[in-house]
Amino acid sequence: MAQKISEAKTRVRYGNREVSHEHDDCIRIAYEWLDAQTKIKRLMRQTLPIKHIIGKWGGRYVSRSDVEVAAELHPDVRGTYPHFNIGSRLVLPSDARLVNIPEAKTQDYKMTERQIAHTYGSRRE
């Protein structure tokens, strides 16, 4: 997977903004979150703070660049940050997706029950 991540980093068009990748595990966290979401035909019109939502779920800071690389890696995800082809009714991924990602849940990023209800409603994986 490390080789695929490295190659995907070279394919993403970052534009003129600063590129920030703290750790490849951040990309793995973002990939797992995107993978759990419902894929739709069109791109999401709503603008959501996806990197913040993913970081809260994964328990670690995730940059926009990390999310962009994860989207590049995912075979079913299209679009550009933050408008991907995922449903606006977000799905709370299972924490089991984070078990083999050593950097997951290593920082003080946590979701309260209120935040979970607001972001995901009752839609859980």
C-alpha positions as CSV (number, residue, x, y, z in Angstrom):
1,M,0.0,0.0,0.0
2,A,2.9,2.4,0.7
3,Q,3.9,2.3,-3.0
4,K,0.4,3.0,-4.1
5,I,0.1,5.9,-1.7
6,S,3.5,7.3,-3.0
7,E,2.3,7.0,-6.6
8,A,-1.1,8.6,-5.8
9,K,0.7,11.6,-4.2
10,T,2.3,12.4,-7.6
11,R,-1.0,12.2,-9.5
12,V,-3.0,14.5,-7.3
13,R,-3.3,18.1,-8.7
14,Y,-2.7,20.3,-5.6
15,G,-2.6,23.6,-7.4
16,N,-0.6,26.4,-5.9
17,R,-1.5,25.7,-2.3
18,E,0.8,24.2,0.3
19,V,0.8,20.4,0.4
20,S,0.8,18.7,3.8
21,H,1.1,15.0,4.5
22,E,1.9,14.2,8.2
23,H,1.8,10.5,7.9
24,D,0.6,7.9,5.3
25,D,-1.7,6.5,8.0
26,C,-3.7,9.7,7.7
27,I,-4.3,8.8,4.1
28,R,-5.4,5.3,5.2
29,I,-7.8,6.8,7.7
30,A,-9.3,9.0,5.0
31,Y,-9.5,6.1,2.6
32,E,-11.5,4.0,5.1
33,W,-13.9,6.8,5.8
34,L,-14.5,7.4,2.1
35,D,-14.9,3.7,1.5
36,A,-17.7,3.5,4.1
37,Q,-19.7,6.3,2.4
38,T,-22.5,5.7,-0.1
39,K,-21.3,6.4,-3.6
40,I,-23.7,8.3,-5.9
41,K,-23.7,9.1,-9.6
42,R,-23.3,12.9,-9.3
43,L,-20.9,15.0,-7.2
44,M,-22.0,16.3,-3.8
45,R,-23.1,19.9,-4.2
46,Q,-23.1,20.6,-0.4
47,T,-19.8,21.7,1.0
48,L,-18.8,19.8,4.1
49,P,-15.7,20.1,6.3
50,I,-14.7,16.5,5.2
51,K,-11.2,16.6,6.6
52,H,-12.5,17.6,10.0
53,I,-15.2,15.0,10.0
54,I,-12.6,12.3,9.0
55,G,-10.1,13.5,11.6
56,K,-12.8,13.3,14.4
57,W,-13.7,9.8,13.4
58,G,-10.1,8.6,13.0
59,G,-8.8,10.3,16.1
60,R,-6.0,12.0,14.3
61,Y,-5.4,15.2,12.3
62,V,-6.1,14.5,8.6
63,S,-5.1,17.2,6.0
64,R,-7.0,18.2,2.9
65,S,-4.0,16.7,0.9
66,D,-4.5,13.4,2.7
67,V,-8.1,13.3,1.7
68,E,-7.3,14.1,-1.8
69,V,-4.8,11.3,-2.1
70,A,-7.2,8.9,-0.5
71,A,-9.9,9.9,-3.1
72,E,-7.3,9.4,-5.8
73,L,-6.6,5.9,-4.5
74,H,-10.2,4.8,-4.2
75,P,-11.6,3.1,-7.3
76,D,-15.1,4.3,-6.7
77,V,-14.6,7.9,-5.6
78,R,-14.6,10.8,-8.2
79,G,-14.5,14.5,-7.9
80,T,-12.3,17.0,-6.1
81,Y,-12.2,18.1,-2.5
82,P,-14.8,18.6,-1.0
83,H,-17.2,17.7,-3.8
84,F,-16.9,13.9,-4.2
85,N,-19.5,11.5,-5.4
86,I,-20.6,10.5,-1.9
87,G,-24.1,10.9,-0.5
88,S,-24.8,13.9,1.7
89,R,-26.3,11.6,4.3
90,L,-23.0,10.5,5.8
91,V,-22.4,7.0,7.2
92,L,-20.5,6.6,10.5
93,P,-17.9,4.0,9.6
94,S,-17.2,1.2,12.0
95,D,-14.2,1.6,14.3
96,A,-13.1,-1.8,13.2
97,R,-11.8,-0.1,10.0
98,L,-9.1,1.6,12.1
99,V,-7.7,-1.5,13.9
100,N,-4.8,-2.0,11.5
101,I,-3.9,1.7,11.2
102,P,-1.3,2.4,14.0
103,E,-1.7,6.2,13.9
104,A,-5.5,6.1,14.3
105,K,-6.9,7.3,17.6
106,T,-3.4,8.6,18.7
107,Q,-4.4,12.3,19.0
108,D,-7.1,14.0,21.1
109,Y,-9.7,14.1,18.3
110,K,-12.9,12.7,19.6
111,M,-16.6,12.8,18.7
112,T,-19.3,13.4,21.2
113,E,-22.6,11.6,20.9
114,R,-24.1,15.0,20.0
115,Q,-21.6,15.4,17.1
116,I,-22.2,11.9,15.9
117,A,-26.0,12.5,15.9
118,H,-25.5,15.8,14.1
119,T,-23.1,14.6,11.5
120,Y,-24.3,11.0,10.9
121,G,-27.8,10.8,12.3
122,S,-28.6,7.1,12.8
123,R,-26.6,6.0,9.7
124,R,-24.0,3.7,11.0
125,E,-22.0,1.0,9.2
